[in-house]
C-alpha cells in the first residue's frame, strides 16, 4: 500500500501534496494532515494574536466610559464620600468655581459637610433615580432625590430628611466636577 502520494513535481518538496492513503481501502485524506503540528502551531500563534487584539480593543473601549456613565459614576462618588464621612473627598468632587445655595462656595460647602459629619457618627445618603441631561460632551445637569440620614450608629438613624437636588457638572480631561448644587426639602 502506498503511504504517501508524491507532489506533482515528483520530488515531494516544493509542489502541493496531493493525498495520503489512510490504510483503509479506498480512503484517502489530504496530505496537509501530515503537517498538522506546524499548522496547529501557526493557528495557536494566530489565535493568541487575535485574542490579544480583542483584549486590547476591549480595554480601549473601557478606558473611558461614555460621558453619561462617567457623570453617573461621579454622582455616586459624591454619595460615597458623604457616607464615608469624608469632607475632603467630597470637596475633591467640587469644581474650584462651585456655587451652592445662598452663594455657598466650595470651601463653605466643605465646612457645612464637616459640621454635619461631626454631628452624626454615621451618615447615610440614599440617592433616588438620576435624571441626567448632557449639554454636549463636557457639561451636564443631574436631578435626583436624596434621603440624608444621620445617627449615632444604632439600628435606626436619629434624623432623616428628603431633598430634591439639581446639580450642574463640567468635565475637564474626562473628569467630572460639580459646578453648582441647589436643593430643597421634599417634606417640611
SULCORDA-V473436 format. One record per residue. N is the residue number from 1. SS is DSSP state (2 for helix, 1 for strand, 0 for the rest). Layout:
N:SS
N:SS
This chain:
1:0
2:0
3:0
4:0
5:0
6:0
7:0
8:0
9:0
10:0
11:0
12:0
13:0
14:0
15:0
16:0
17:0
18:0
19:0
20:1
21:1
22:0
23:0
24:0
25:0
26:0
27:0
28:1
29:1
30:0
31:2
32:2
33:2
34:2
35:2
36:2
37:2
38:2
39:2
40:2
41:2
42:2
43:2
44:2
45:2
46:2
47:2
48:2
49:2
50:2
51:2
52:2
53:2
54:2
55:2
56:2
57:2
58:2
59:2
60:2
61:2
62:2
63:2
64:0
65:0
66:0
67:2
68:2
69:2
70:2
71:2
72:2
73:2
74:2
75:2
76:2
77:2
78:2
79:2
80:2
81:2
82:2
83:2
84:0
85:0
86:0
87:2
88:2
89:2
90:2
91:2
92:2
93:0
94:1
95:1
96:1
97:1
98:1
99:1
100:0
101:2
102:2
103:2
104:0
105:0
106:2
107:2
108:2
109:2
110:2
111:2
112:2
113:2
114:2
115:2
116:2
117:2
118:2
119:2
120:0
121:0
122:1
123:1
124:1
125:1
126:1
127:1
128:0
129:0
130:0
131:1
132:1
133:1
134:1
135:1
136:0
137:0
138:0
139:1
140:1
141:1
142:1
143:1
144:1
145:1
146:1
147:1
148:1
149:1
150:1
151:1
152:0
153:0
154:0
155:0
156:0
157:0
158:0
159:1
160:1
161:1
162:1
163:1
164:1
165:1
166:1
167:1
168:1
169:1
170:1
171:1
172:1
173:0
174:0
175:1
176:1
177:1
178:1
179:1
180:1
181:1
182:1
183:1
184:1
185:1
186:0
187:0
188:0
